[in-house]
Amino acid sequence: MAESHKWFYKTQAWKDTRDAYARSVGGLCEECLRSGVYKARVIVHHKKPLDVQSVRDTRIALGWDNLELLCRDCHGRAHNA
């Protein structure tokens, strides 16, 4: 069985970072805001996706430069892009 990075999303470090980031941007979807739409957030998204290696790099896994707050629709588009 291949190693996974999914364990990361259960860590307190991720939960604290996720919640602090969401508060810092006002709790609204950042992608929708760029279009002038005010839509509540759902997901703190990693712009550079996590994998088995990058999950151990705190600059990628927990760095705010790699995060954005998205609604469910925008998050789905980000993963299908």
DORODREN-986797 format. One record per residue (C-alpha): residue in one letter; x negated, y, z. Coordinates in steps of 0.02 Angstrom, whole numbers, padded with zeros to 5 digits, always signed. Layout:
BEGIN
aXYZ/...
// end
This chain:
BEGIN
m+00000+00000+00000/a-00070+00171-00049/e-00104+00298+00087/s+00023+00438+00097/h+00018+00617+00157/k+00199+00620+00216/w+00146+00602+00399/f+00089+00783+00392/y+00267+00851+00387/k+00301+00777+00560/t+00153+00864+00643/q+00178+01007+00765/a+00048+01109+00670/w+00156+01101+00512/k+00318+01136+00605/d+00242+01288+00691/t+00166+01353+00529/r+00325+01323+00431/d+00433+01414+00557/a+00313+01561+00578/y+00295+01582+00390/a+00484+01579+00364/r+00506+01714+00496/s+00366+01819+00422/v+00454+01835+00254/g+00624+01871+00327/g+00705+01701+00300/l+00752+01734+00118/c+00702+01640-00038/e+00550+01729-00109/e+00586+01676-00288/c+00765+01739-00283/l+00707+01903-00204/r+00594+01933-00355/s+00756+01940-00456/g+00848+02047-00330/v+00952+01903-00261/y+00968+01881-00073/k+00981+01695-00038/a+00945+01605+00125/r+00791+01495+00128/v+00786+01311+00154/i+00610+01249+00117/v+00434+01311+00147/h+00349+01252-00012/h+00165+01218-00046/k+00117+01306-00208/k-00031+01187-00228/p+00049+01019-00190/l-00018+00913-00049/d-00096+00745-00080/v-00199+00623+00022/q-00356+00732+00010/s-00284+00908+00017/v-00174+00872+00167/r-00332+00870+00274/d-00387+01042+00211/t-00304+01168+00327/r-00325+01308+00199/i-00211+01211+00081/a-00096+01122+00205/l-00071+01265+00329/g-00136+01420+00240/w-00003+01551+00210/d-00080+01593+00041/n-00022+01421-00017/l+00156+01437+00050/e+00317+01513-00012/l+00493+01508+00057/l+00619+01441-00067/c+00804+01399-00075/r+00851+01223-00127/d+00879+01273-00310/c+00711+01361-00328/h+00622+01220-00240/g+00696+01095-00362/r+00639+01203-00509/a+00465+01217-00434/h+00449+01028-00432/n+00520+01004-00605/a+00413+01140-00685/
// end
